[in-house]
Amino acid sequence: MPRLTRRSWLRSSFLALGAAGLLTTQGRLRAAPKTPPRRLVLVFNSGGWDCSYALDPKPGVAGVDAPAGKVATIGGLDVLTDPSRPAIAEFFNMSAGTCSIVRGLQVSSVAHPDASRRILTGVASDSAPDVAAIASAVHGADLAAPYLILGRTAYSGPYGSLGARTGSVNQIVTLLNPSLSLPPIGGPLLPHVPTDVEEALIREHVLARAERELTASGGNHRVDDFISSLHRGDLLREIGVVGEIELARSFSAQIDLAVEALARGLCHSVQIETGEWDTHTDNARQGPLHDDFFAGLTQLVTALAARPGSAQGSKLLDETTIVVVSELGRTPRFNGDKGKDHWPVTSALLIGSGVAGGRVVGATTDALAGVDIDFNTGAPDPKGKPLLYSSFAAGVLALVGVEPGDHITDAEPLHAISA
């Protein structure tokens, strides 16, 4: 039996806390489809972005208060560019060939909580997991922290035992490094500090008790989760990445940690987040928000492309799909405070492995309403279907190698985003 140090016990306990009261995924998921499993970086822009600033340009449209800029066609994608937002053009000049823009995505809500759940999970349920949680359950359940959550808005659902939330200021570090939250070893508040031998005996006792509980109950998923969490805690101790990188709320810091965690095999999926997009007043703030955000996307793609992948000669970007969403769009016209209010139609951006590069999927009218489309080509089609959040999420699952029908029923996946 491996020895368990006091520090590794705390690390293991971190994962065990997530296991309590939640279902294991092992043995209860159907086999993944033939699509190769892909790592997933889920980027969530909280608050609702104004899509006319980049992904859905509307310059000169009478019914839309659009920002300054010109439409540039870059690698088959038409995007709005402007000298005040140089990072947008820089990003697409580098990555358009691996990007697909999704327009006219309907979330059927103007409330932040409801729209966030729908765009991330594909369903309206309060207990459903998001697409990144599902992907980690199917492809990475045995990793140390299958779903690494660096932002606030993520939904683990029944896969909560696989989710590792760092917290807003990296509270995980206090579990990885006891000296940050506990008195010094041997101090007055810790009169007895177990030796390595004693800690090994503690672990042996805990595992024996868990086995007895399993036998007595005829099988208990919560106990299964607890036992597996000990193993993942050991892996987390060996990797140690979370405690080595200072985590701030900044987008750049989250990107650094996400790439490092993926490269070291800590996780399968990562959620990162930016905020302050809810511009009910002074909608012009969307300009610098977009510029900073696309600069961050350039950082993310560049970092993934610089790391080796799991196959000989491959890069981490070759096996990673990046999904960028915001739960809402903004209204076509200004309100009385030169801001824009919530709008139930938004855009999304997909980047990287498996994505149909250089393709625009979906469209909006001059009033920013979604239009019916052909789900195979992504082109507007009066005989097609509306692009709902459920079909988008199902399409993302299929893209990263998960059978969407196992998780989102009665929704045709958006096939057009896949190469």
N, C-alpha and C positions, 0 to 999 in steps of 0.2 A: 504494500500500500504506500502511495507517495506521502512524504512528510508534508505536513501543513503548518506553515509558520503563522504567527499571530497576524501578520499583515495579509497573508494569503487568505486566512479565514475571513477577514473583513471584506476582502475582495469577493470571495465566494458568496458572502452574505448579501452583498449588493445585488447579485443576480437572483439569489434565493428570494429576496423581498419581492421581486417582480413576479416570481412564480406563484406566490400564495394566492389561492382562490381563482386561478386561471387554468385554462385547458392546455394540455400539451398538443403539439401538432404531429408528433411522430405516429405513424401508422394510420392517420385519419385524413390524409390528403390523397387525392387521386394523382396518378402519374402525370407529370408535366407533358405537354405536347412536344412535337418534334423540333419546334423552334429552339435554338440553343439558349440555355439559361444565360441571362445577362444581368450584371450588377445594375443597381438602380440608384441614381441620385435624384431625389425629389426636392425641387426648389420651389418654395411657397412664398409668394409676395402678398403679405397680409394687408388687407384693407380695400383692395379693389383698384386695379390700375386703369389708366386711360389708354386704351389700345391704339388710339389715333396718334400717339406719340412715337410709335415705331412699327408695331406688327400689323396694324389695320389702318393704313394712311387714308385720310379723307380731305386733303387740301382742296380748297375751292368748292366744297360741297355746301350748298346753301343751308341745309338743315343741321350742320355740325359746326360747333365752335372748335375748329381744329387749330393746333399750334403751327408756328412757322416751320417751314421746311419744304423740301422737294422730294418727290418719289424717285428713288434710285432702284434700278433692277440689278441685283447682285447675285450671281450664281443661280438665276431663275427665280429669285425671291424679290418681290417689290416691297420695299420698306421705306419709311420716312426718315430722311437724314437732314441734319442741319449743323452748321459749324458750332452751334452752342452745345451740341450733343455728339461730339466726335467719336465717342466710344461705340456708338451704334454701328456706324459704318465700318469702324475698325474690326468689330466682332464679325460682322457678316462677310467682310472681305476675307477673313481668315477661315470662317466655318460654314459658309452658306451651303457648301457641298454635302455637309452632314446634318443639315437642319431641315425640319419641316415646320411650317407655320400653320396653326389651326385657327380659323376665324369662325365667328358666328356660333360659338359654343354656348349652349343655353343651359343655365343652372336652375331656372324656374324658381328663383327666390331673390329677394333684395335684402335679406337678413344675413349678417355675417356668419353666425353659427350654422344656420341651415345650409347656406351656399358653400361654406368651407367643407362641411361633411360630404356634401354631394359631389363636389369637384374632386375630392381626394379619395372617396370610397366608391363612388358610382351608384350609391343607394341613398335613401332618405333615412335609414335606420340610425338610431343613436348608438347602437352597439356594434356596428360593422367596422372591420379593419380597413385601413387605407391600402392603396395599391402597393406601397413600399413594404408594409407589414406582411401582406400576402406573399409578395415575392421572396421576402426573407424566410418566411415559413416554409415555402416550397423548396427553395434552393439553398438555404443557409442555416437551417435549424441547429446544426451542430457547431456553429462558430461561437466564439466567445461572447459576442454581442451582436446577434444576427441583424437587428434593426437599430442602428445608432441614430438617436433623435437629438439634434442640436438646437432646434427651434422650439416654439411653443405649440404649434398647430399640427398635431399628428394623432392618428387613431390606431391603436394596437388591437382593439377588439378582443377576440378570444386568444390572440397571440401575444398577450401582454407579457408573458414570461420570456419572450424573445426580444422585447424592446428595452433598450438602455437609454434612459434620458439623462443627459449630463446636467440639466438644470441651467438656469439663466446665467450663472457665474461659475459653471463647472464644479458643482457640488460633488460630483463623482470622485474628485481628487481627495476629498476628505475620507472616502472609503478606501481608496488606494493607498493613502499615506496617513496612518493614524496620528502621526505627530502634528498634523494640521488641525485636528479636532479633539484630540484626547490629551490628557496630561502626559508628561514624559514617563516612559516606562520606569516603574519603581517609585513613582511619585506617591504622595499621600492618598490620592484618590484611586490608585490602582495598587492595593496592598499585595496582590498576588498576580504575577505575570506568568502564564504557563510556559514551560520549556517546549522545545520542538517535540520531544517525546510525549509530553502531556497533551499537546495539541493533536498529535497523531492519534492518541487514545480517545480524545474527544470526538474526532472525526469518525473513528471506528465505532464508537458508541452511537453516534447520530445515524450512521448508515445502517447499523444493525437494527436500531429502532424503526427506521424507515422501512426496512425489509419486513419486519414484523407487522407493521401497519398494512403493507401491501398484501401480505399473506392473509391477515385477518379480514381485510375488506374485499378480498378477491380481485384486487386491482383498483387503484385510486389515482386518477390523473394528477391530482395536486401533489401527491407524494412523488409520482414520476417526475413532475416538473422540478420538485425540490432536488431530487438526486441529480438530474441532468444539469441543474444550475450550479452544483458543486464542480462538475467537470468544466463547465464554461468559465467558472471563476478561476480555475487553474490556468486555463488558456489566457484569460485576461491578465493574470499575474505575469505570465511569460511574455506577453506582448508589451504591456505597460505603457502603451502609447498615450492613453487618455491623461495620465498624470504628467507626461513629459511635455505636453504642449499647453501653453497658457490659452485658455478659452475666454474670449470676450464676446460681447453681443455683436461685434462687427461681422459683416459678411465675409471679409477677407480672412479673418481668423477661423470662421466656420469652414471655409473652403480648405484652408491648410489642414485642419483636423480631419475633414472628410476624406481628402485624398490620402493622407497618411494612414488613416484607419483602413481604407480599402486596399491600399498597397501592402499593408502588413497582414491582411487576412483577418482583421478584427471583426468585420461585418460584411454582410452582403448588400444591404440597402442603407442609405443615409438620407436623413431629412435635414435640410438647412433652410433658413428663413430670413427674409427682410421684412420690414414694417414701414409704417408711416405713409401708406399709399391712400389713405382715406381722406381725400382732399375735398371736403365739403366747402372749405374756404380756400381761396387762392390756388386754383387748379394749376397755376404756372409752376408750382413746386414739383409737378410731375416731370418737368424737364430735367432738373438735376438728379432726381431719383432714377430716371431712366438711364442717364449717362453713367452714374455710379454703378448701377446694376449691370449694365452691359460690360463695363470694365471688369467687374467681378466675374462675369461669365467667361470673359477672355482669360482671366487668371485660372479659372476652374478647368477649362478645356486645355489650356497650355500645360497645366500641372499633370492632368491625366495622360496627356500625350507624351510627357517626359518620363513616365514611370513604366517599367516593363510589365507586360501582362503575364498570364499564367502559361501561355503557349510560347514555344521557342520563337523569338523574333517579333512577338506581338507587343503592343502597348496596352496599358490599362484602359485607354480610351476605346480601343478596339472591342472591348468586352463590357463596356459600361454605357448605359442609356441615361441621358439627363432629361428630366421632364420638368418644365417650368410652367407654373400655373399661378393665377390669382383667383380668388373666389368670386369676384365681381368685376364688371366693367364700370365705366362712368357714363352718365347721361350725355346725350348728344349736345345739349345746350347748357350754358352757364346758368346757375341760380343767381339770386340777388347779391351774393357775396363773391362773385367771380369764381365760385367753386363749381364742382359737379357732384351730383348725388349718385346713389347706387343704381346700377343698371344690371338686369338679369342676363346679359349677353357679354361674353368675354372672349379673350384669345388665349392661346397656349403656344408653347414652343418646345419642340423635341429636338434633341441633339445627340449624335453619336451612334453607337452600335445598333445596327438593324433599322435605322431611321431612313425613310425615303427622302434623301437629300435633295435640296433644290425644289421642293414641292410646297405649294400652298394648298391647303385643304380647307374647304368651306369658304364662306363669304358672308358679307353683311350688305344690307341695303343702304341707301343714302340716309336712312333714319336709324341706322345701327341695329336693325332687326336681323335675326338669323334667317337663312334661306335653306330650303331643302336641297340635299346633295346626293350624289351617287357615292355610296360608302366604299366602293372599290377604287374609284379614281379621285375622289375628293372634289370633283367639279360640281358646280351648281346644276341642278336637274329638277325641273318642275314635277317629274314623276318620282323623285327621290324621297328621302326621309329627312326630318329635322335632326340636327346634330345635338343630341341631348348629352348631359353629363354621364349618364349610364353607358352609352355607347363609347364615349371617349375613354372612360376608365377601363372598360372591357378591352378596347383596342390597345391600351397601354399594357395590360396584363398579357395579352397575346404577344405583344412585341418583346416582352422580356422573358418569354418562355413559360407562361402560366396558362392553363386552360381556363379561359374567362368564365365559361358556363358553370364551373364549380363554385363560383363566388358571386357572380352577378347574373341573375336569371332574367329571362325575357328582354335581353338587350343584344342587338346585333353589334358586334365589335366594329369599330372604325378601322377597316382594313387599310385605308389609303395612307396611313402614317407609316406602314411597314414597307421596307424595300422589297 
